[in-house]
Amino acid sequence: MSWMAWILLGLVSGTLARMALPGRGERGLISTTLIGIAGSYVGTWIVSHWMHGSVKVSFLDLTTWVSAIGGAVVLLFAYGVLYRIVRR
């Protein structure tokens, strides 16, 4: 996948993850995209290495999208927890 596809996948998966985990976090478009890109990478890596799934890392592959959104949800949750800890 090209770097533009990873950015678009990150933007969409980060936005969908943020919709799944709403909150008062001060995250803008850039941080949502970065969390989505990192979540895409982590999610596809976990599925392909730990779950022995077949991730083609193709932009239109359903497994890529599900693992990207799942990874973004996990990272967004971790970000929210760390944000609350640091903010205290």
C-alpha positions in Angstrom: 0.0 0.0 0.0 1.2 3.5 -0.7 1.8 6.1 2.0 -1.2 8.0 0.8 -3.4 4.9 1.3 -2.0 4.5 4.8 -2.8 8.1 5.6 -6.4 7.8 4.3 -6.8 4.4 6.1 -5.5 6.1 9.3 -7.8 9.0 8.9 -10.9 6.9 8.4 -10.0 4.3 11.0 -9.1 7.0 13.5 -12.3 8.8 12.9 -14.4 5.7 13.2 -12.5 4.7 16.4 -13.2 8.1 17.8 -16.9 7.7 17.0 -16.9 4.4 18.8 -15.2 5.9 21.9 -16.6 9.4 22.3 -15.2 11.5 25.0 -14.0 15.0 25.9 -10.4 14.3 24.7 -8.7 17.2 23.1 -7.8 15.4 19.9 -7.8 17.2 16.6 -7.6 15.9 13.0 -3.8 15.4 13.1 -3.7 13.4 16.3 -6.7 11.4 15.2 -5.0 10.6 11.9 -1.7 9.7 13.6 -3.5 7.4 16.1 -5.4 5.9 13.2 -2.2 5.2 11.2 -0.5 3.7 14.2 -3.6 1.7 15.0 -3.7 0.5 11.4 -0.2 -0.7 11.6 -0.5 -2.3 15.0 -3.9 -3.9 14.2 -2.7 -5.5 10.9 0.6 -6.6 12.5 -1.3 -8.3 15.4 -3.7 -10.1 13.0 -1.0 -11.3 10.7 1.5 -12.4 13.4 -0.4 -13.4 16.5 -3.7 -14.6 15.1 -2.1 -16.1 12.0 -4.7 -14.4 9.8 -4.2 -13.4 6.3 -3.9 -9.7 5.9 -3.1 -8.7 2.3 -2.5 -5.1 3.3 -4.6 -4.0 0.4 -6.7 -0.8 0.7 -9.9 -2.6 -0.3 -9.4 -5.7 1.9 -12.0 -6.1 4.6 -9.5 -7.7 7.0 -7.3 -4.7 6.7 -10.1 -2.3 7.6 -11.4 -4.3 10.5 -7.9 -4.8 12.0 -7.1 -1.1 11.4 -10.2 0.1 13.1 -9.7 -2.4 16.0 -6.1 -1.3 16.4 -7.1 2.4 16.4 -9.8 1.7 19.0 -7.2 0.1 21.3 -4.7 2.9 20.8 -7.4 5.6 21.3 -8.5 3.9 24.5 -4.8 3.7 25.7 -4.4 7.4 24.8 -7.4 8.4 26.8 -6.2 6.4 29.8 -2.8 8.0 29.7 -4.2 11.4 29.1 -6.3 11.1 32.3 -3.4 9.9 34.3 -1.1 12.7 33.2 -3.7 15.3 33.6 -4.2 14.6 37.3 
